[in-house]
Structures are given as C-alpha cells and as structure tokens.
Amino acid sequence: MKVSDLLLSALRSINRNRSRSLLTMLGIIIGVASVIGMLALGNGATQSIKGELGKLGTNLIMVMPGADQQRGVSTDLANVEILKESDVKAILNLSPSVTYISPVVSTKSQAVFGSNNSRPNVTGGYRDYFFINNYEIKYGQLFDERTGKSLQKVCVIGKTVAEDLFENEKDAVGKIIRLDKIPFRIIGVLEEKGQTMGMDGDNIIIAPFRTVQKRLLGLTYLHQIHAATENEDEVDAAVAEIDDVMTNYLKKVSGGEPQFRIATQKEMLDVMGTVLGLLTLLLAAIAGISLLVGGIGIMNIMLVTVTERTREIGLRLAVGAPSNVILLQFLIESVVISLIGGIIGIMLGYTLASIGGSLMDMTAEVTPSSVLMAFGFSFLVGVLFGFFPARKAARLNPIQALRHE
C-alpha cells in the first residue's frame, strides 16, 4: 500500500471524527502557539532593551569609584573622593584607544523660568559628553571645549525641560533660567531621546563641568568618568588601557584592591541578553509542557481508535496486509493530527505575538528557528506518542481481532 493511500486513509479517518480530532489537536495547538508566542515576545523584549541601552552609546565606558568603607560601613559611592579631573587628562594621554572622554558630576535641581518650573537631572561635563552619550543638538548649539572646562553659566536642555518651561522649544534658546537660584543662559535644545530604561532621557540639563562641580555642588572630585572609542571593536582594548593607567600610573589602589570600577555598555548588553535569553527559554519550556500534554492526548485517542477499529484491523491482516503497513497507517494518522495541530498553532502563535507586542508596545519578533522548532516538536510528538498505539494495532492477532465485538 502506497504512503499516499495511507495518508488519504488518515485524513478520511480524521474527517469522520472531526470533533474528537480537533479536541485531540487542542493540546498541540496551545503548546505550539505558546512556544512561538513566548519566544517572539522574549526576542522582542531583548531587542527592545538592547535598543534602549544602545541610546546611551554602545561604545560607552564608565569609570566609577570603587567600594569604600569607613569603620566597616560602606559609604555612598557618589561621595567617595577618588576620581579627580586630572585623571581624565592622564587617561586621554595614555590610552590611545580612547577617542572621547569627559568627567561627570550630576545632581537633581530645580529649574525655574518665570512662573514655570521643572526638576531635571543636571549633569556637568566636557563637550565630549554629548558625543559619548549620543546627544544631538536640535536648536542652538553645544558649548565648545573651552566653555566645557570653564565656569561659564550656560547650558543645553532636553525636550522635557523645554516643554516644562517654555511654550515653544525654539523660544528656549537665549533665555535665562535659574538652577538653585543661579542664572544659566540656554544655548541649545537637544534632540528627543525618549525613554531610556524606564527613565526620561529628555529630562536633563547639561552644563560645563566646572560650573556644575564648583557652583552647584561645591565639589573637588568627580562622580564618574565617561569615555568612548571610535568603534565598538576597540572597547576591550580601551578598558585594558584605562585599567592600567588607573592602577599603575594614577595608583588608585588601596590595600591591594582597586578603588575604582570600570563598566561598559557592551558588558551590560551582554548580561542583559544572557538573562533575557534564559528567561525566554524558561518560559518556552513551561509553554512546551502543553505539547507533552497534547502528546498524551494523541496517544489516548489513538488507543481508543485502535480499539474501535479492531475488527477492521483483523480483516486487513486476514487478507494479507503486512503488520508494518498497519503500523505505518496508524502512525501516519497520529503524525497528521499532530502536524495539523502544529500548523494551526503556528498561525495562532503569530497572532498572539502580534497582540502581545502591541499591548507591550514593542515589536515581537517571530524567528524562522522558533517556527521550525515548534513544527519539529509537533512532528516528534506525533511519532513518539503515536508509535505505541500503532504498534499495538500491528501486533493484533487476526482471529481474535475478527471476533472482537
């Protein structure tokens, strides 16, 4: 008997018991749809978070104060007097892979213009800070290198601050605002950056480093040092160079332990990608349990089918049908049920991914590998759970089968 004939026989059998067949497929449909949907949402979340982190600059390198303890109690790292402005110059001179570098101090401040006010993050840095963190100017201009190292009271503001203080963003340029009662002249408005890791990237004011450090904060040290390379491939080399400068040239070591930490955006992206990848696989594995349940359902129904068709099987065996043909017939029927369920599940999975992506405001990415994996599992479930009932049918004794009521 040809495989095509066995396939048609399987389809006729499924058609005769449509309600039962559909209920049998339900576990496969739900399992496949869940696996595809979960993987799509997981991939979408990964890409979305990577995109958010990418807004901060994929070549970003941050040098921060290390753990400091006084009498066994850890202190606030932002208040640790370890990093100095002279360190920035040393790193720039001794680290050939570093293209941009800026000291960073930051604070939360009250910005006032007339009767309007805003509470932005105020950051002090050199002109390089804009390039390191992917800030672009929309109106006006950035302060220059000389201004960035001076005590001039000028600033560049983000879109949120401009909307809070002025009716029109263009109107902001040239205006005088007050930060903690100190007047600052706005020389530029930044392009919109949007939400970054759940925070408003536009609720920011960037002013010359020494102005913020001396006039607003009254500090003699830095909170952080931000640096960047020309391209992402040079980040590892730059990190090694900065570590060497900080350890051996600047002697930022106490008791044999570094007093600084170096973090990169690349490391954050890798860690986040690994965590989200594991979480996605875990969710897919949980969803895949329904595939196992669906397989058990197929086996149960096929066993019932074998019992119902015992006389038919006995008759076919009596007229000379080989047992392997009987086995193949029921195995094909099991696989067909599973594959039809898998196809419906794939279509439902695309729908779930689309709906989930819309609700979560991200693009759910259904990959060909997830579709192939789900389809392959459907086929495997049909073979594994259909084999036992098919083997039982093939091993029936023809005489006993003909006597079956």
C-alpha positions in Angstrom: 0.0 0.0 0.0 1.4 3.4 -1.0 2.2 6.1 1.5 -0.2 8.4 -0.3 -3.0 5.9 0.1 -2.2 5.7 3.8 -2.2 9.5 4.1 -5.7 9.7 2.4 -6.9 7.0 4.8 -5.7 9.0 7.7 -7.4 12.2 6.5 -10.7 10.3 6.0 -10.5 8.9 9.5 -9.8 12.4 10.9 -12.7 13.8 8.9 -15.1 11.2 10.2 -14.3 12.2 13.8 -13.8 15.9 13.4 -14.8 17.0 16.9 -12.7 14.3 18.5 -9.8 15.1 16.3 -10.0 18.8 17.0 -10.1 18.2 20.7 -7.1 15.9 20.3 -5.2 18.7 18.4 -6.0 21.3 21.1 -3.0 20.4 23.3 -0.7 20.6 20.3 -2.3 23.9 19.1 -1.9 25.6 22.5 1.6 24.2 23.0 2.9 25.4 19.7 1.2 28.8 19.9 2.6 29.3 23.4 6.1 28.4 22.4 6.1 30.6 19.4 4.4 33.5 21.2 6.8 33.3 24.2 9.9 33.1 22.1 8.7 36.0 19.9 7.9 38.2 23.0 11.2 37.2 24.6 13.2 38.1 21.4 11.2 41.4 21.1 11.9 42.3 24.7 15.6 41.5 24.2 15.9 43.7 21.1 13.8 46.5 22.8 16.1 46.6 25.9 19.2 46.4 23.7 17.8 49.4 21.7 17.2 51.3 25.0 20.8 50.6 26.2 22.1 51.5 22.7 20.7 55.0 23.1 23.3 55.6 25.8 26.1 54.7 23.3 27.4 51.2 22.5 31.0 52.3 23.0 30.4 53.9 26.4 33.0 53.2 29.1 32.3 54.3 32.7 34.9 54.7 35.4 33.3 54.9 38.8 34.6 54.9 42.4 35.0 51.5 43.9 33.7 50.3 47.2 34.9 52.4 50.1 34.4 51.6 53.8 34.8 53.7 56.9 34.8 51.8 60.1 33.4 48.8 58.4 30.4 50.7 56.9 30.1 51.2 53.2 29.7 54.8 52.1 27.8 56.3 49.2 30.0 55.8 46.2 28.9 59.2 44.8 30.5 60.9 47.7 33.8 59.0 47.6 36.7 61.4 46.7 38.7 59.1 44.5 38.3 60.4 40.9 39.9 63.7 40.0 39.8 65.9 36.9 43.5 65.3 36.4 42.7 61.6 36.0 40.7 62.4 32.8 43.8 64.1 31.3 46.0 61.1 32.2 43.7 58.6 30.6 43.3 60.7 27.5 47.1 61.0 27.1 48.0 57.4 28.0 45.1 55.5 26.4 45.4 55.6 22.6 42.1 53.7 22.1 40.1 56.4 23.9 38.6 58.9 21.4 36.3 60.9 23.7 36.4 61.4 27.4 34.6 63.6 30.0 34.5 64.0 33.7 30.9 63.7 35.0 29.1 65.2 38.0 25.4 65.2 38.4 22.6 66.4 40.7 18.9 66.9 40.8 18.0 70.5 40.7 15.0 72.9 40.4 14.9 74.8 37.1 12.8 78.0 37.1 11.7 80.3 34.3 9.1 82.9 35.3 6.2 81.0 36.9 7.2 77.7 35.3 9.5 75.2 36.9 10.9 71.8 36.2 13.0 69.3 38.2 15.6 67.8 35.8 18.8 65.9 36.2 21.7 68.4 35.9 24.9 67.0 34.5 28.2 68.7 34.2 30.7 67.5 31.6 33.0 68.5 28.8 31.8 68.9 25.2 32.8 65.2 24.6 30.0 64.2 27.0 27.4 64.8 24.2 29.2 62.6 21.7 29.9 59.8 24.2 26.2 59.6 25.2 24.7 60.1 21.7 23.1 63.5 22.4 22.4 65.6 19.3 21.5 69.3 19.1 18.2 70.4 17.7 18.1 74.1 18.2 21.0 76.4 19.1 24.5 75.0 19.7 26.6 72.9 22.1 29.1 74.6 24.3 32.7 74.3 23.0 35.7 72.6 24.5 36.9 75.8 26.3 33.5 76.5 27.7 33.1 72.9 28.9 36.2 73.4 31.1 35.3 76.8 32.3 32.9 78.3 34.9 30.6 79.9 32.4 26.9 79.7 33.3 25.5 78.3 30.1 23.6 75.1 29.5 21.9 72.8 27.0 18.5 71.4 27.9 16.4 68.4 26.9 13.0 68.3 25.3 11.1 67.6 28.5 12.7 70.6 30.3 12.0 72.9 27.3 8.3 71.8 27.3 8.0 72.4 31.1 9.5 75.9 31.0 8.5 77.3 27.6 5.6 77.3 25.2 7.9 76.5 22.2 11.2 74.7 22.2 12.7 77.3 19.8 11.9 80.0 22.3 14.2 78.4 24.9 17.5 79.4 23.1 18.9 82.6 24.6 16.6 82.6 27.7 17.9 82.8 31.3 16.8 80.1 33.7 17.7 79.6 37.4 19.1 76.5 38.8 19.1 76.6 42.6 18.9 80.5 42.2 21.9 80.6 40.0 21.2 82.1 36.5 22.1 80.0 33.4 21.7 81.0 29.8 20.3 78.3 27.5 22.4 78.0 24.3 20.8 74.8 22.9 18.0 72.3 23.0 18.7 68.6 22.4 17.0 66.2 20.0 14.4 64.0 21.7 16.0 60.9 23.2 12.8 59.3 24.6 12.5 56.8 27.4 15.8 55.0 28.4 15.4 52.0 30.7 12.2 53.4 32.1 13.7 56.9 32.7 13.0 60.1 30.7 16.2 60.7 28.7 15.0 64.2 27.9 14.6 65.5 31.5 18.1 66.7 31.5 20.2 69.8 31.6 23.9 69.6 30.6 26.2 72.4 31.6 30.0 72.9 31.6 31.7 70.5 34.0 33.4 73.0 36.3 30.3 75.2 36.6 28.2 72.3 38.0 31.1 71.0 40.1 32.1 74.3 41.7 29.0 76.5 41.6 26.1 73.9 42.1 27.8 71.2 44.0 30.9 72.7 45.6 33.0 69.6 45.0 36.7 69.0 44.3 36.2 65.4 42.9 34.2 63.7 40.2 31.2 61.3 40.3 32.3 59.4 37.2 34.4 59.5 34.1 32.8 58.7 30.8 34.8 57.6 27.8 34.2 56.2 24.3 36.1 54.6 21.5 35.8 55.3 17.8 34.1 51.9 17.3 32.8 49.0 19.4 35.8 46.7 18.5 38.2 48.9 20.4 36.2 48.9 23.7 38.1 45.9 25.2 41.5 47.5 24.4 40.4 50.8 25.9 39.2 49.1 29.1 42.6 47.4 29.5 44.4 50.7 28.9 42.3 52.6 31.4 42.7 49.9 34.0 46.5 50.1 33.5 46.5 53.9 33.8 44.3 53.9 36.9 46.2 51.1 38.6 49.9 51.7 37.7 50.1 55.4 36.8 47.5 57.0 39.0 47.9 54.5 41.8 44.2 54.2 42.5 44.8 51.2 44.7 44.3 50.8 48.4 45.4 47.7 50.4 45.9 45.8 47.1 42.4 46.4 46.0 41.3 48.9 43.2 39.5 52.0 44.3 37.6 52.2 41.0 35.3 50.1 38.8 35.1 50.1 35.1 31.8 49.2 33.4 31.0 49.2 29.7 27.7 49.4 27.8 28.8 46.2 25.9 29.0 44.3 29.2 25.6 45.5 30.2 24.1 44.5 26.8 25.8 41.0 27.0 24.5 40.4 30.6 21.0 41.6 29.7 20.9 39.5 26.6 22.0 36.4 28.5 19.4 36.9 31.3 16.6 37.6 28.9 17.6 34.6 26.7 17.5 32.3 29.7 14.1 33.7 30.8 12.7 33.3 27.3 13.9 29.7 27.1 12.4 29.1 30.6 9.0 30.5 29.5 9.1 28.5 26.3 9.9 25.3 28.2 7.0 25.9 30.5 4.8 26.5 27.5 6.2 23.4 25.9 4.7 21.3 28.7 1.3 21.6 27.0 3.0 19.9 24.0 3.6 16.9 26.3 0.0 17.0 27.4 -1.1 17.2 23.8 1.1 14.2 23.0 -0.5 12.2 25.8 -3.9 13.2 24.4 -2.9 11.9 21.0 -1.8 8.6 22.4 -5.1 8.1 24.4 -7.2 8.9 21.3 -5.2 6.6 19.1 -5.5 3.8 21.6 -9.3 4.3 21.5 -9.2 4.4 17.7 -7.3 1.1 17.7 -9.9 -0.5 20.0 -12.8 0.8 17.8 -11.2 -0.4 14.6 -10.1 -3.8 15.9 -12.3 -5.8 13.5 -11.2 -3.7 10.6 -7.5 -4.3 11.5 -8.2 -8.1 11.9 -9.9 -8.2 8.5 -6.9 -6.4 6.8 -4.5 -8.7 8.5 -6.5 -11.8 7.5 -6.4 -10.8 3.8 -2.7 -10.5 3.9 -1.9 -6.9 4.9 1.6 -6.8 6.4 1.9 -5.7 10.0 4.3 -2.9 9.1 1.6 -1.4 6.9 -0.9 -1.4 9.8 1.7 0.2 12.0 2.5 2.8 9.4 -1.2 3.5 8.8 -1.9 4.4 12.5 1.5 6.2 12.8 0.7 8.4 9.8 -2.7 9.2 11.3 -1.1 10.3 14.6 1.5 12.4 12.8 -1.1 14.1 10.6 -3.2 15.0 13.7 -0.1 16.4 15.3 1.1 18.3 12.2 -2.3 19.9 11.5 -2.4 21.0 15.2 1.1 22.3 14.7 0.2 24.4 11.6 -2.9 25.9 13.4 -0.7 26.5 16.5 1.9 28.4 14.3 -0.8 30.7 12.9 -2.2 31.3 16.4 1.4 31.9 17.7 1.9 34.7 15.1 -1.4 36.2 16.2 -0.5 36.0 19.9 2.9 37.5 19.2 1.3 40.4 17.3 -1.3 41.1 20.0 1.3 40.8 22.8 3.7 43.1 21.1 1.0 45.7 20.6 0.0 45.5 24.3 3.6 45.7 25.5 4.5 48.5 23.0 7.3 46.6 21.3 7.9 44.5 18.2 7.5 40.8 18.9 10.0 39.0 16.6 8.9 35.6 15.4 12.1 33.9 14.1 12.2 31.1 11.5 14.1 29.0 14.0 11.3 29.2 16.5 8.7 28.1 13.9 10.9 25.2 12.7 11.5 24.2 16.3 7.7 24.2 17.1 6.9 22.3 13.9 9.6 19.8 14.6 8.3 19.2 18.1 4.8 18.7 16.6 6.2 16.0 14.3 8.2 14.4 17.1 5.2 14.3 19.4 3.1 12.6 16.7 5.8 10.0 16.1 6.6 9.3 19.7 3.1 9.2 21.1 1.6 7.5 18.0 4.1 4.7 17.9 2.8 2.7 20.9 -0.9 2.6 19.7 0.3 1.8 16.1 2.5 -1.0 17.4 -0.4 -2.3 19.4 -2.6 -2.4 16.2 0.1 -4.1 14.1 0.5 -6.9 16.8 -3.1 -7.8 16.9 -4.0 -11.5 16.3 -6.2 -11.6 13.2 -8.5 -14.3 14.5 -9.0 -12.6 17.9 -9.5 -9.2 16.2 -12.2 -10.6 13.9 -14.0 -12.0 17.0 -13.9 -8.5 18.7 -17.3 -7.0 19.3 
